[in-house]
Amino acid sequence: MCPRALLLYRPLRECSYSPFLTFEAERLLRDFGADTCVFDPHGLQLPDATASDHSKVQELLELSGMSSNF
């Protein structure tokens, strides 16, 4: 069974290097045989929001479950 990795990033600026670094890490991990998934944070609610049923929160929870099931 191949290792699974969930990659996260949170750019603070419009032209941020964190997405580029994340996708380069994904490429390298895939080259080594890992099953990867990158979470797109756009639309994710702010930390002080109270709605835990937000669609992006649900997506992140599902992806984190996928990466931890070995």
Secondary structure, 3 states (H helix, E strand, C coil): CCCEEEEECCCCCCCCCHHHHHHHHHHHHHHCCCEEEEECCCCCCCCCCCCCCCHHHHHHHHHHHHHHCC
